């Protein structure tokens, strides 16, 4: 009888640890290539969406674009019985703040919040940029359709709202259009401060910046691979002594690539491989492309988890370019260069990541680890509200992803016998009733 119970327990444990949610496949199927195409075309047809462009016209400029985006979110909300809170969030940026701000400008973001049923103040955010630019970053009158950079990301956020608004989640989901990216990440700065001022608990920010190009400037064509950029650790702590203590701890215990943004990137990677195995998520161990930046960075700067999701192969003749033809090359970020089937796939990646995270219990806190000079690894943690149980993850110290796991049930500590602490990194995730998991939490203290 004891062997039978042990076997049944093992089967149940394996079943829960490998559980998938059928509605995630429905979410993937519901993402519409045609709607994304329509929205990219609409945004590109505003002529220019430069941050300093016209705000009065109903047909041209960033003002018309952001009002249209808000109207789309409003329409989506009507379809789901007013399930979205839609509003503008703005900040005045004065002339001369940097060289790209050549006149005073109100940087306006468009926000749509789908409140969670259990944790309304916990937020998972998908963002896209509203603004566009040509070769000269201060040229706010020339045509700048910005079809891929970044109507594709903005259209993805709108489409994710259309799809996910049909469901309810325990945590809140935010669909966000950010302005001022090309002038200095001002929209993200304003929104990150808004989140701080309103005491938002941000689970993570999925910044989508260029999700529609499959043909790189090097000639490579690839409609399956995408990049996930993430910084290794948070640098938001301003206390030099605290930073020094953290650096010393990492030197002896590890954690150099285990900050909250890196865990968010791993979560996207795992979710994609589980539900969309045809895709090839590519973890890039860098905040952003070499020497460049995106709208996840302002959230990172204040201590929130944030990553950039984007195409793997860029075409620089179509980025930040005046529309022209030279030597047989058509320059400019125009509508015909966007691959909408690919944009659909990356939109689905975002949607299923948000659906999983918003359905999961909060991550465990105060995770500790011990096992120095022992043939085992011991982990402890504080339990999470709504967790059915917990899963311990571990990986080789050189592996980018969590490759091994064990579901350990509704406990607050567990010892992995025979797993030598010296050879692996470890973390703990909370698991909900339906199998949805929180992000993995890397240990922050030592258990003696």
N, C-alpha and C positions, 0 to 999 in steps of 0.2 A: 504494500500500500504506500509506503514511504517513497519508493522508487517511482510509483505511478504519479503521486502528487508532485514530486520533483520534476518529472517529465512534463506534466501539465503546466507547471509554473514556467518551465523553460519555453514551452510553446507560446504561452501567453506573453512572456517577455519579448520573444522574438517577433511576435505578431505586432505588438505595440510599437516596438522600435522600428519596424519596417512599414508602418501604416502609411497609406497615402489617402488623400481626400479626393473623391471623385469629382467634386465641384471645381477643383483646380483645372481639370481637363475641360470642363464646360467654359471656364473663364478664358482659357486659351482659344477655344473654338469661337468664342463670341467676339473676339477682337476683329475689327473689320478693316481690311485693306482699302476698300472703297471710301470709307469715312475718313481715314487718315489722308488719302489722296485729296479728297474734297477740302479738308481743313488746311492742308499745306498749300493748295492752290489759292484758297481764300486769303491766307496770310501773305503769300507772295504777291498777290494782286493789290495789296495796299501800297505797292510801289517802293516805299522805304519804311522801315520800322526803327530807324535810328532813334536813339534815346532823346536827342535834341530836335527831332523832326516835328512836323505839324501836329498839334493836338486838337485843332478846331474842326478840320475837315471830317466829313463822314465817310470819305472814300480813300483818303491817303494819309499816311503817317502813323506814328505810334499811338496817338490818341484814338483814332478809329480802330486800330488793331486791338487795343486793350478793351475797348468797349464791346467789340464783337466777341472777344474771348469771354468776357463777363456774361454776355447774353447767352452764349452757349452753355456756360455753367448754370445760369438761371433756368434755361430750358430743360437741362438734365434734371435739375432739382424738381421742377414741376412734374416730371415724369415719375419721380420716386416719392411723391407726396411731401415735397419740400424737405428732402433728406439732406440737402447741402446748405451750409451757411456760406453765402457768396458775398464778397466785399472787396473793395480796393484798400490796399495798405500803401502808404506813401511817405516819402521823406524828401525834403528840400535839399538839394545839393547846390552850393553856391559856386558861381563862376570863379575859376582859378583854383578850385580844390585840387585838381591836377591839370595837366596840359590838355586833356581831352574834354574838359568841361569849360567850354568857351562862352557859356552864358548860364545864368541861373536856370535850374531845371528841377521840376518835381518828378522824381523817379517813382513810378507807380507800379506796384505789383497787383496781380489778380489772384485772390485766394478763394478756394472752395473747400470747406471742411465737412467731412462725413463723420459725424460723432459716433464714437464707440458706445456700445450698450452697457459695458461694465467698467471700462477705463477711459472715460471721455477726455481725460487730460494727458493721455499717452498718444503720441502721434508718430505715424510713419508717413513720410512726405515723398511725393514724386514731383520733381520740378523740371520745367523747360524754360528756355529764355525767349522773351518776346522780341527783343531788339535785334537789329541787323546793322551791317556797315559795309562800306566799300574800302578801297585801298587807303584812302585818307581817313583816319578815325574821327576827324572833326568835320567831315563833309556830311551834313545832315539833310541835303536836298537832292542829291543824285539818286537814281534808281538803285535800290539795294534790296532785291527780293528775298534774300536770305532763306532760300527754300530748304536747304539742308541745315544750315547754320543760322537760326535754329528753329525754323518752322517745323521741322521733323520732330524735334523733342517736345515742342509745345503742342503739336497735334497729338503726339503720343499721350501726353498728360490729359488732354481733353477726352481722348478715346478711352483711356483707363477709367476716367470718371463715368463715362457712359456705361461701361461694362460692370464696374464694381458697385455702382449705385444700386444695382439690382439685388445686392446682398447686404446683410448686416454683419458687423464685426465687433468683437469685444473692445478693441482699441480704435482710436480715430485714424482716419485716412485723410490726407491733405493733397489736393491737386493744385499745383502752384505755377503761376506764370511770373517769372522774374524779369525786371527791366534793368537797364544800366550795366549789363555784363560787359559789353565791349568798351565801356568808358571807365571801368575800374571795379567791377563786382559790387556796385552800389545797391542793387536790388537785394542781393543776398545778405549784405551787411544790414540793411534795414529790416529784413524779415527775421534774421537771427536775433537782432535786438528786440523786435516785437515778441518773439518766442520767449526770450529771457524775461522781458517785462511782464509777460502774462503767465510766467511760471510753467511753461509747457515742458512736459517730460518727453523729449524727442527720442524715439527708438532709433531712427535713422533717416537720412536724407538720400534719396536716389536722384542724383542730378543727371539729366539726360541732355547731352550736348552733342548733336550730330549723330543721328541714328539711321540715316538713310542712304549712305553711300557704300557701294560694294566694289567699285573699281578704283584701286589706288593709283596714285601718280606714278608708281613703279610698274604698273601694268597688271598687278595681281588682282584677280576677280574672286571674291569670296563672300557668299551670302549666308554663312553660318557662324563665322567667328566674330566675337565682339570683345572689347576690352573692358575690364573693371579696374579703375584706378583707385588706390586707397593709400593714405598715409599710414606708416607703421605704428606710431604711437601718437597720443595727443600731446600737443605742445601748448595747450591753453593755460596750464598752471603758471602763474606769474611769480610765485614765491621761489626765489633762488635756492633756499635751503631745501624746500620740498622737491624741487627738480633734481637737486644733487642727491637726495636720499633715494629718489626713484631710479636715478642712473646707477647708483651703487647696487641697488637691489637687482636691477636687470643684469648687471655684470656677474653676479653670483648665481642668480636663480632663473635668468632668461626673461623673455617677454619683449625683446627688441622689435619683433614684428607681430605683436599680439595686442595692439590697441583696439579700441572699440570700432574704429572705421575698418580696420583689417578684418575684424570678426564679421562686420556687415558684408564685406566683399566675399568672404568665405560662404556666408549664408546665401547670397545670390548665386554663387557658383554651385553649391550643393542643390539648391532648389531647381536650378536650370537642368542640372544633370539628372535629377530625379524625374521631372515632369516633361522636359523638352530635350531628351537625349540626342536629338539630331543637331542641337546647337553646340558650339564650341566656346564656352566661356574662358577667357584668357585673363588670368590674374596678373596685373602689372604692379609691381612693388614700387610705386611712386605716387606722390600726391596727384600729379597730372602729367601731361606730356612735358618733355624736356624744356624747362625754363618757362613754362606756360601755366595758365590757371583757368579755373572754372568756378561755377557758382556754388559748389559744395564747400569750397575753401572758407568762406566767411563763417559757415556753420562749424567747421573744424576749429576755426580760430577761437571760438568761445566754448569749445569743449563738447560739441555734439558730434555724433557719428555721421559721417557723410562720405559718399563715394561718387565717382563719375562713371556712367555707363555710356559707351559710345562705340561707333564703328571701329573695326580693326585696321582698315586701309583707307587712309585719307587721300584726297586729291587737292593739292594746294593751289591748283589753277582755279579752283572753285570756291576758295575761302578768302574773304576779305579782299575781293578783287573788283575793280571797275569792270562793267560789262563791255567787252570788246573782243575783237578777233585779231590775233597777232601770230604770224608764221603758221597759219592754219589751225591754231588752237583757239577754241572758244572759251574765253575767261568769264567768270562770273558764277554766282551761286543761284542758278536758275532752276525752274521747276523740272525740266526734262532730265536733269541729272539724278533725281531722287529715285531710289528703288523702293517702292511702297510695300512689296512683299517682305523685304528685310526690315523696314520700319515697323511693320506689323509684328514680326517676330520679337523685336526688342521691346516693343510696347507690351507684348504678352509676358516677357521676362519680368518687367517691372510689376505688372498686374498680379502675377502669381506670387512674387516675393512679398508684395504688400498684403495680399490676402492671407498668406501664411503667417506673417508676423503679426498682423492685426487680429488673427484668430488664436494666437498663442498666449499663454500666461506670461506675466512679467518674468524676466530672467532672475535667477537666484542672485542673492547678494552676499557680500562678505565671504567669498570663496577662499578657502585656505587649503594648503597642501603640505604634506609631510611624507617622510620616508627616507630621510637621509641615512645612509649606511644600513639600509634594510632591503630585503628582497621583495618589496611591495611599495605601492604608492597609496597614501591615505588622503582622501579629500573630505572637506567639511564645507557646509554652506548654510545660509539662512533660507528657509522655504519661501516660496512665492504664492501669492493669492491665486487660487484656481488651478494650481498644478496638480495633475494626477500622479506624477512621479518625476524622476530626474534621469538624465542620461549623462554618463561620463564619456568624454571624448579624449583621445590621445593620438599623437602623430609623431613620426620621426622628427628630429630637430631640424632636418633639412627639407621637410615636406611643406608645400604651401597650403595644404588643405588638411582638415581633420579626417583621417583615414580609418580610424578604429573607434568603436564605441561600444558601450554596454549600458543597457537600461537597468537601473538598480532599484526602481520602485519608489514608494513614498517615504523616503528616508532623508536625513540631513547630513549623513556621513557614510562613507563606504571605503573599504580597503580593497584595492586591486592586487590580489595575491599573485606573486610571480612576475609582476611588471616592475622593472627596476626604474626608479624615478630618474636616474642619471641619463637614460637613453631616449627619453621622450619628453614632449610637452603635453600638458593636460588642461582640460577645461570642463565646465559643467553647464548643461542646458536644462531648462524646465520643459516638461512635456504636459500638454493639455489632454482633456478627456478624449478628444478626437485625433490625437497624435500630433497636432501642430506643436512645433518646438520654438522656444525662444532662441535668440542668438547665444552662442557659446560664450561663457564668461571665463576669462583667464584668471588664475589665482592671484590675489593681491596681498596675501599674508602667508606666513609660514606656521605650520602646525608642528609643535615640538612633542 
